[in-house]
């Protein structure tokens, strides 16, 4: 079966741990770690509530594309364990094809432990990538993945450079469009290493800090959104999107720039908001072929997902979202 889109990235089980015993600590000595979430050393920390959910960039985006009515598959890696079987079951329950999932023998599935400071949206994520680091994407495996689009989330592990190369080479050969939300490992390589991939990218999605980092690596320094969009667009992507959290997002295609403010709501959990935005933007472009409508869809979905605990529970269907877009 040919899919509208196949996502590529990580899959985890997430444990959401809520506690009131955390302390927010200001750390002015380190610009990269200005706020810390602290606990008494040696203490036993009591949880107020705990939720078991699913996460990972590949998983979150696949579930969202399916919710938005697209025929969706996923390329991801799980361990040969009960956790992995639950991850597969979650995909199937959400009508995501599990045909291209890789099971890694004698390796646990990925797991994230997310400590949430009760009463706030503050959290710290402890992640164990495990099987996700063993994902192997070859020409052979890609030849089985029939799709019009690939959505590429963060890649991890020692194989990610080869995986990235294979994905883009296969996509060029088969004329598959790519939506790309690069991870920290990819962005750390800088513009010179990513140039050939950016030129082939249909939709590039970054948050503002990531946009600043990538533009800086190309020799330009700016924090202005329109300037960031301009420089990123010159790198080659057909569409560039920059998210700004509570300030909303801006998107550029050709000479057209659209911006949308975030909805005036108080979220309870921000995990998965970025994945919801990026995948909804690409879905909107596929469904509506209209930049402004695609951005509206992305803003609404990413603002609804933060109203529920976990990265997937709050995702709405395309039928539920249409009234906000059309």
KALINVEN-V678299 format. One record per residue. PSI is psi in radians with two decimals (999 if undefined). OMEGA is omega in whole degrees, 0 to 359 (NA if undefined). NEAR is the number of other C-alpha atoms within 12 Angstrom. Layout:
PSI:OMEGA:NEAR ; PSI:OMEGA:NEAR
This chain:
2.38:176:16 ; 2.29:180:20 ; 2.72:168:30 ; -0.70:183:32 ; 2.54:174:41 ; 2.25:178:49 ; 2.63:181:54 ; 2.12:181:48 ; -2.85:187:49 ; 2.76:175:47 ; 2.34:180:54 ; 2.81:160:45 ; 2.40:181:44 ; 2.32:172:36 ; 2.00:180:30 ; 1.92:186:35 ; 2.04:181:32 ; 2.31:179:30 ; 2.62:175:28 ; -0.03:187:23 ; 0.03:177:23 ; 2.73:177:29 ; 2.23:175:21 ; 2.18:184:22 ; 2.20:175:15 ; 2.38:184:15 ; 1.39:185:14 ; -0.16:183:11 ; -0.24:184:11 ; 1.92:184:10 ; -0.43:181:10 ; -0.22:180:11 ; 1.14:188:13 ; -0.38:175:13 ; 2.36:180:18 ; 2.60:174:21 ; 2.00:189:25 ; 2.73:176:24 ; 2.71:177:19 ; 2.25:181:13 ; 2.27:178:9 ; -0.02:182:7 ; 2.80:171:10 ; 2.08:184:11 ; 2.19:182:20 ; 2.29:178:18 ; 2.40:177:20 ; -0.70:176:18 ; 2.73:182:19 ; 2.41:178:20 ; 2.48:177:23 ; 2.04:185:25 ; -2.95:180:32 ; 2.63:182:41 ; -2.84:185:45 ; 2.43:184:49 ; -0.70:179:45 ; -0.71:181:52 ; -0.88:183:52 ; -0.76:183:53 ; -0.64:178:56 ; -0.81:179:54 ; -0.69:180:49 ; -0.79:178:52 ; -0.72:179:50 ; -0.73:177:36 ; -0.55:182:32 ; 0.20:170:39 ; 0.16:181:28 ; 2.55:174:35 ; 2.02:194:29 ; 2.43:171:43 ; 3.04:180:43 ; 2.43:170:51 ; 1.95:183:47 ; 3.02:181:53 ; 2.39:176:45 ; 2.89:176:43 ; 2.92:178:34 ; 1.18:186:23 ; 3.09:181:21 ; -0.64:179:17 ; -0.75:180:28 ; -0.68:179:34 ; -0.60:177:25 ; -0.63:177:25 ; -0.77:178:41 ; -0.76:180:37 ; -0.67:178:21 ; -0.71:177:27 ; -0.84:183:37 ; -0.67:178:22 ; -0.46:180:16 ; 0.28:175:33 ; 0.66:174:25 ; 2.23:180:37 ; 2.28:180:35 ; 0.22:187:35 ; -0.48:184:26 ; 0.30:177:33 ; 2.35:179:41 ; 2.25:177:33 ; 2.09:183:32 ; 2.07:182:23 ; 2.48:174:17 ; 0.45:178:14 ; 2.33:179:25 ; 2.73:173:27 ; 2.81:179:40 ; 2.60:183:44 ; 2.42:173:32 ; 2.37:176:32 ; 2.00:188:28 ; 1.97:180:38 ; 2.08:181:36 ; 2.33:177:36 ; 1.84:186:31 ; 2.39:180:26 ; -0.07:178:17 ; 3.08:173:19 ; 0.15:181:23 ; 2.41:178:28 ; 2.82:173:30 ; 2.33:182:26 ; 2.13:170:24 ; 2.06:185:19 ; 2.39:176:26 ; 1.80:188:26 ; -0.67:174:35 ; -1.97:184:31 ; -0.52:179:39 ; -0.55:179:43 ; -0.21:182:33 ; 0.07:179:31 ; 2.22:181:40 ; 2.02:182:36 ; 1.85:182:34 ; 2.97:176:25 ; -0.64:180:21 ; -0.81:181:15 ; -0.63:180:23 ; -0.52:181:33 ; -0.36:178:20 ; -0.20:184:21 ; 1.55:183:36 ; 2.07:182:31 ; 2.74:173:31 ; -0.53:182:28 ; 2.61:163:40 ; 2.41:170:45 ; 2.05:187:49 ; 1.96:176:48 ; -3.01:181:42 ; 2.37:176:39 ; 2.48:182:42 ; 3.02:176:37 ; 2.96:184:26 ; -0.31:184:19 ; -0.02:188:21 ; -0.66:180:31 ; -0.74:178:28 ; -0.69:178:20 ; -0.78:180:32 ; -0.79:180:39 ; -0.80:181:26 ; -0.68:180:23 ; -0.84:183:43 ; -0.64:178:36 ; -0.76:179:25 ; -0.72:181:30 ; -0.68:179:31 ; -0.73:182:22 ; -0.68:184:15 ; 0.05:180:20 ; 0.78:176:19 ; 2.26:178:30 ; 2.59:183:37 ; 2.21:166:44 ; 2.26:189:45 ; 2.17:172:45 ; 1.47:187:44 ; 2.57:179:41 ; -3.12:183:34 ; -0.68:181:22 ; -0.68:180:22 ; -0.81:183:35 ; -0.54:180:32 ; -0.38:179:19 ; -0.37:176:20 ; 2.98:186:27 ; -0.74:185:30 ; -0.63:180:20 ; -0.45:184:21 ; -0.11:188:30 ; -0.89:185:25 ; -0.50:179:19 ; -0.68:179:35 ; -0.62:180:36 ; -0.35:181:27 ; -0.08:185:30 ; 2.31:177:38 ; -0.83:180:38 ; 2.13:177:43 ; 2.22:181:44 ; 2.17:179:48 ; 2.70:166:41 ; 3.03:188:36 ; -0.74:180:32 ; -0.73:179:23 ; -0.68:179:32 ; -0.77:178:43 ; -0.77:181:32 ; -0.81:182:28 ; -0.74:178:40 ; -0.71:178:34 ; -0.65:180:24 ; -0.27:178:24 ; -0.02:176:24 ; 0.10:180:15 ; 2.49:181:19 ; 1.99:178:17 ; 2.68:173:23 ; 0.03:180:23 ; 2.22:185:19 ; -0.82:181:33 ; -0.65:177:26 ; -0.71:177:25 ; -0.78:178:35 ; -0.74:181:42 ; -0.87:182:32 ; -0.70:179:30 ; -0.67:179:44 ; -0.65:179:35 ; -0.33:178:24 ; -0.27:174:32 ; -0.45:182:26 ; 2.55:178:33 ; -0.64:180:32 ; 2.38:177:43 ; 2.31:177:48 ; 2.40:176:50 ; 2.16:178:45 ; 2.62:181:41 ; 0.58:178:30 ; -2.20:183:28 ; -0.25:179:23 ; -0.14:179:20 ; -2.53:185:30 ; 2.82:176:40 ; 2.54:183:43 ; 2.50:181:49 ; 2.35:174:38 ; 2.08:185:30 ; -2.20:177:19 ; 0.05:183:16 ; 2.24:174:20 ; 2.21:177:25 ; 2.52:175:29 ; 2.64:179:29 ; 2.38:174:29 ; 2.69:174:23 ; 2.72:178:29 ; 2.55:182:25 ; 1.18:180:16 ; 2.73:177:17 ; 1.91:179:18 ; 2.83:177:27 ; -0.20:182:27 ; 2.18:187:35 ; -0.01:179:34 ; 2.32:178:43 ; -0.10:182:42 ; -0.73:180:44 ; -0.73:178:44 ; -0.69:179:50 ; -0.71:180:50 ; -0.94:185:50 ; -0.79:181:51 ; -0.60:178:53 ; -0.62:178:52 ; -0.83:179:51 ; -0.75:178:52 ; -0.72:179:47 ; -0.67:178:36 ; -0.63:178:32 ; -0.78:185:30 ; -0.85:188:25 ; -0.39:185:22 ; 0.68:183:16 ; 2.14:186:24 ; -0.81:183:35 ; -0.73:179:29 ; -0.68:178:30 ; -0.72:179:42 ; -0.71:177:47 ; -0.76:179:38 ; -0.78:182:46 ; -0.74:180:51 ; -0.80:182:46 ; -0.78:181:40 ; -0.76:181:47 ; -0.43:176:47 ; -0.44:176:41 ; -0.63:185:39 ; -0.49:181:36 ; -0.02:178:35 ; -0.16:180:28 ; 2.81:179:27 ; 2.30:180:33 ; 2.93:187:40 ; -0.12:186:47 ; -0.45:188:45 ; -0.63:185:31 ; 0.02:181:31 ; 2.32:180:41 ; 2.78:177:34 ; 2.87:178:28 ; -0.59:179:28 ; -0.67:180:16 ; -0.49:184:19 ; -0.36:187:27 ; -0.69:183:22 ; -0.39:180:14 ; -0.17:188:22 ; -0.78:188:25 ; 999:NA:18
